[in-house]
Amino acid sequence: MTRDEILKAPSMPAFSPSYPHGPYRFLRREYLIITYETDPDALRAALPEPLEPAPGNLAYYEWMKMPDSSGFGDYEESGSAIVAQYKGEPCNYSVQMYLDDEPPITAGREIWGFPKKWGVPRLKVMKDTLTGTLHYDEERVAMGTMTYKHRSLEDQLDTVRDGIGQLNVNLKLIPDVDGGVKVAQLVGYRLQDITVHGAWEGDARLHLIPHVNCRVADLPVRRIVRARHQVVDFTLPYGHVLHDYLA
Ligand SMILES: CC(=O)CC(=O)O
C-alpha cells in the first residue's frame, strides 16, 4: 500500500474500511423523543463545561430507526441528551448512545465524537403503542411508550424542521498511542437538507433502569414534558470544533 493509498483510505482497516467517506444521507429516519425534567445535579455532572443547562433542567431520551443510511445501512439507536446552551445559543448535548451496527458506532466516535457504544435498541409500533426498548448485555435498561399518531403536527412542520436543524454538540475524546489524551474537543454540527415526512405529539411514559455500564437511569425522570414521533430525511455533514480542551 502506497502513502497515497493509505491517506485516501476512508477508515480502518485500510484494507477493508469500516465506513466510506461522506456525505451521509439518512432517509425516513424515525424518532421517538421523550423530553423530561431531570435532577439538576445529575444534569450538571453529565454536561461538560463550557456548555450550560438550558432553563428547566431538561433532558431527553430517544429511539431512532434508520432503515436507509448511506454508508451505514439499516440500524437502530437509543440514548439520552441534554437541552443545553453554548455561549447562549440553544443546543442539544448528546450524553450516551447505544446502537446495533459497527460502522456508525466507529464513524460516529472517530469523526464527530458521538458517545456511542454497542447495545440493542428497538423501536416498533406494537398495536396501538409506539414502543422503544433498549437492551444492554441482554438486560432491558429502557422502555418508552407513546400513543400512536394522536396529535399531528402537520401544520407546524416548518417549526419541526427548524428544531431539527439546530446546533448539536458532542464531547470527542480520543486517546494517543501512549494512553494520553490526543483529542479532547467539543464538536458541533447541524443537520442539513432536512425533509420532515410527518411529526406527531402524544402522551408518553419512560422507564429507565440503573445499569453501571449503560447509565441511562443516571439522568432520572422527574416529570415528562412532551413526546414527539417524527419521520425525517437529512444529511449529516462533517462537524466543526467549538472548544478545544488541549488548546
Ligand atoms: C454515523 C452517526 O454517528 C450518525 C448516527 O448514527 O446517528
PDBQT file of the ligand as one rigid body, heavy atoms in Angstrom, charges set to zero:
ROOT
HETATM    1  C1  LIG A 301     -22.966   7.886  11.994  1.00  0.00    +0.000 C 
HETATM    2  C2  LIG A 301     -23.617   8.585  13.068  1.00  0.00    +0.000 C 
HETATM    3  O1  LIG A 301     -22.977   8.804  14.069  1.00  0.00    +0.000 OA
HETATM    4  C3  LIG A 301     -24.989   9.032  12.911  1.00  0.00    +0.000 C 
HETATM    5  C4  LIG A 301     -25.958   8.280  13.750  1.00  0.00    +0.000 C 
HETATM    6  O2  LIG A 301     -25.842   7.058  13.887  1.00  0.00    +0.000 OA
HETATM    7  O3  LIG A 301     -26.835   8.923  14.319  1.00  0.00    +0.000 OA
ENDROOT
TORSDOF 0
